[in-house]
Amino acid sequence: MIASHLPAERPGRRGRPRIWPLRRIVEAILYVDRAGCAWRYLPADFPPWQTVYGYFAAWRDDGTLARLHAALRAAVRVAAGRNCEPTAAVIDSQSVRAADGHPGLG
């Protein structure tokens, strides 16, 4: 499900050819997210941390991760029998108070 949302390798692309499968890159990103560790502490069976972080940063900057998140959220909501887009939000009173005192938000 995730692969269809990742950028495809462009034909005629310049630079180094892809060495690591995108699946391993995604697994490494998910490992860092789940473990809460620094990129440098990825276990040795993953691609080098510089490679993984490079993909993560590129996908973050070009909107790939945001689009992937939106698609996964919609799929989970549909599977639960809900509308694919949320229709309400919850803001607690502390968030509202903090926004009132912030010069850029109030």
VMD Tcl script that draws the C-alpha trace (Angstrom):
set ca {
  {0.00 0.00 0.00}
  {2.87 2.39 0.78}
  {4.86 1.71 -2.41}
  {2.26 3.29 -4.66}
  {2.71 6.63 -2.87}
  {6.52 6.76 -3.08}
  {8.21 8.61 -5.93}
  {9.28 6.29 -8.73}
  {12.84 6.32 -9.94}
  {12.81 8.54 -12.99}
  {14.21 7.14 -16.23}
  {17.30 9.01 -17.34}
  {17.89 10.16 -13.77}
  {21.40 11.39 -13.09}
  {23.43 10.45 -10.08}
  {24.10 7.19 -8.37}
  {21.78 4.29 -9.08}
  {19.57 3.12 -6.25}
  {21.31 0.41 -4.23}
  {18.86 -0.18 -1.40}
  {15.28 -1.33 -1.96}
  {12.72 1.30 -0.95}
  {11.14 -1.25 1.38}
  {14.31 -1.30 3.50}
  {14.42 2.50 3.51}
  {10.81 2.70 4.71}
  {11.43 0.01 7.33}
  {14.42 1.97 8.63}
  {12.40 5.20 8.83}
  {9.66 3.37 10.72}
  {12.29 1.85 13.04}
  {13.64 5.31 13.94}
  {10.10 6.55 14.52}
  {9.13 3.59 16.69}
  {12.37 3.29 18.65}
  {12.82 7.02 19.07}
  {16.54 6.65 18.45}
  {18.88 8.98 16.60}
  {19.46 8.31 12.91}
  {23.06 7.37 13.70}
  {21.92 4.47 15.88}
  {20.11 2.51 13.18}
  {21.09 -1.15 13.49}
  {23.67 -2.39 10.99}
  {21.15 -4.55 9.08}
  {19.48 -1.36 7.76}
  {20.95 0.85 5.05}
  {23.47 3.47 6.25}
  {21.79 6.15 8.33}
  {22.88 8.89 5.92}
  {21.03 7.14 3.09}
  {17.89 6.64 5.17}
  {17.89 10.22 6.41}
  {18.46 11.50 2.87}
  {15.31 9.73 1.65}
  {13.36 10.87 4.71}
  {14.39 14.52 4.24}
  {13.63 14.47 0.50}
  {10.21 12.87 1.06}
  {9.43 15.32 3.88}
  {10.41 18.31 1.75}
  {8.57 17.27 -1.43}
  {5.34 16.40 0.42}
  {5.55 12.63 -0.10}
  {5.26 11.88 3.62}
  {2.26 14.21 4.03}
  {0.47 12.60 1.06}
  {1.28 9.11 2.37}
  {-0.02 10.00 5.83}
  {-3.25 11.40 4.39}
  {-3.81 8.29 2.26}
  {-3.17 5.91 5.17}
  {-5.42 7.94 7.49}
  {-8.22 7.86 4.91}
  {-7.82 4.08 4.41}
  {-7.96 3.43 8.16}
  {-11.04 5.63 8.54}
  {-12.85 3.91 5.65}
  {-11.96 0.48 7.06}
  {-13.50 1.57 10.37}
  {-16.70 2.58 8.58}
  {-16.11 6.32 8.95}
  {-15.94 9.19 6.49}
  {-12.46 9.27 4.93}
  {-11.94 12.91 6.04}
  {-12.29 14.00 9.67}
  {-15.19 16.41 10.23}
  {-14.33 17.74 13.70}
  {-11.35 18.65 15.83}
  {-10.79 18.82 19.57}
  {-8.87 21.66 21.19}
  {-8.23 21.56 24.91}
  {-8.46 24.65 27.08}
  {-4.68 24.83 27.62}
  {-4.06 25.07 23.89}
  {-6.60 27.87 23.59}
  {-5.08 29.78 26.50}
  {-1.58 29.40 25.05}
  {-2.76 30.73 21.69}
  {-4.34 33.79 23.33}
  {-1.05 34.85 24.88}
  {1.08 34.19 21.79}
  {1.69 37.35 19.76}
  {1.46 35.59 16.40}
  {-1.65 33.55 17.19}
  {-3.94 35.77 19.25}
}
mol new
graphics top color blue
foreach p $ca { graphics top sphere $p radius 0.5 }
foreach p [lrange $ca 0 end-1] q [lrange $ca 1 end] { graphics top cylinder $p $q radius 0.2 }
display resetview
